[in-house]
Amino acid sequence: MSRLIITPKYKKSFFEYTILKKEINNKKVKITRELLWRTGEIEVTITEEDFQKFCKDNNLQLLKLKENEYKLFESLKKNNALVFDDKFPFEYEFLSSFDGCSDDYNICYDDGSDVEESIEEEINNILEEGDFYDLEDNHGYYIDENFYEIIGGFEIQ
């Protein structure tokens, strides 16, 4: 079994996404929070069996994990991003992030359409007066998804 620490190669390329949802007027409202961090760490645990199965399932000619760690993670990148979400093929754990650089929100319905102005205004007021997690703690929203992205290069320890 290998435990690998994945970090971004470049500053300001580690993103954390949290999606909150709540049904309002028979439609699901979705709030996506995008946090950009100066750096962060994710630990990935891979067994040799899982590695070999992944290679076989994806027609990869990688023989040994220890010799092909970088190629493995390069093969997982999509649109220049290494995404750690529920589709990531190996067990992973968020370890840390450091020095938040930006905090952006996207508010829409689950289907991607715009929410009514009054709903958006109410959410923005909660965000301005309190905290993103006030929506969950005090307003009936629930965490639907949480995932991480490393844009560009990465390093393996």
N, C-alpha and C positions, 0 to 999 in steps of 0.2 A: 504494500500500500504506500502511496506517495501523498504527502501533504505539501502542497505548493502554495506560496503566497504570491498573489498576482497584484501588481501595482502599476499605475500608469507611468509611462516613460516621460511624459511631459506634464508640466504644471497645468492646472485648470482643465483637466480632461477626464475627471471622475464625476459622473452624474448619479444622483439618487432620485428615483421617481417613486412617489407614493400616490395611489389613486384612492380617493374616498368616493362613496356613492350613497345615495339616499333617494327613495321614491317620493316624488312630490307630484301631486295631481295625476297619478297613474303613469308617470314617466320617470325614468331613472336619471337623476342629475349626477354627473361625474365631474369631480374636481381632481385635476392632475397637478401635483406639486413637483416642480423640477428644481432640485438643489444642485448647484455646481460647487464642487469642492476643489481646493488646490491639489489635494492628493487623497488617496484612500487605499485600503487593503482588503482583499478578499482571499479567504483560504479555500482552496479546492482540494478535495480528497478523492483520489482515483485509485482503484484497485487495478492490478494488471489484467484481471478478468474483464472488468468494465471497459478498460482501454482496448483490449483485443476485440470485444464485442462491438464497440463503437467503430473501430477500424473496419471490421467485417461489414457491418451494416451500412457504412458509408463508402465502401470500396476504396479504402485508403491503404496504401502499402507501407504503413509504419510498423516497424518490427518490435521495438522495445520503447516503453514509455520514457525511461531515463534518458535515452538518446534523442528523443523526438518531442520533448515537451513543448518547445517553441512552435514547431510545425503543427502540433495538435491544436494549440490555441489559435494560431493563425487560421487554421481550417474552420474554426468556429466563428470567426468574424463575419459579420454581415454589414455591408455599407460602411466599412472602415470602423465598425464598433464591435467590441466584445461585450455581449449582453449576458448578464447573470439574472435569469428569470426562471419561471417554472418550466420552461422548455430546455434549459441548460442541461446537457446530458450527464453531468456528474454532480455529486454532492458538493455544495458550497456553503460558506458562511461569511457574512459580512463581519469584518473585524473592527475597522476604524475608518474614520475620515477626519480631515483636518482643514480648518480655515475656510469656512463657507464664503463663496465669492458672489453668488447670486441666488435668488429665491424667486421663481416665477410660477404663476398659476394659470391653468387653462380650465375654464368652466364651460361645460356644454352638456347636452343630453347624451345618453349612452350611445345613441346612433350618430353622434357627431354634430347634430344640429344645434343652433344657438338656443340658449335658455332665455326666458322672458327677462326683460330688464329689471323687474322688481326682484326676481330671485337672485340674479347676479349682484344687484346692489346689496341685498341682505347678506349674501356670502362675503362680499368685499368688506362690509361693515364689521362682520365678525372677525375677519382676518386682520383688519386695521386695529380693532380694539383689543384683540386678544392674541390668539395663537392658532396655527393651523389645526392643532389637535383639539382645540375647543370645539371644533365642528363635530369631532367624534365623541368627546367627553360630555358635551352639553347640548348638542343639537341633533342627535340621532343619525349622524353619518357613520358609516363603517368602512374600515380599510378593506378594499377589494383586492388590491395588488400592491406589491412593493418589489422593485427591481433596480439593478445597477447597470451602468454602462461605462466602459472605458473607451474613449474615442482615440483613434490613432494608435500609437505604439504602446507596448506594455513590457514589463519586466517580470521575470519569474525568479523567486528565491526558494 
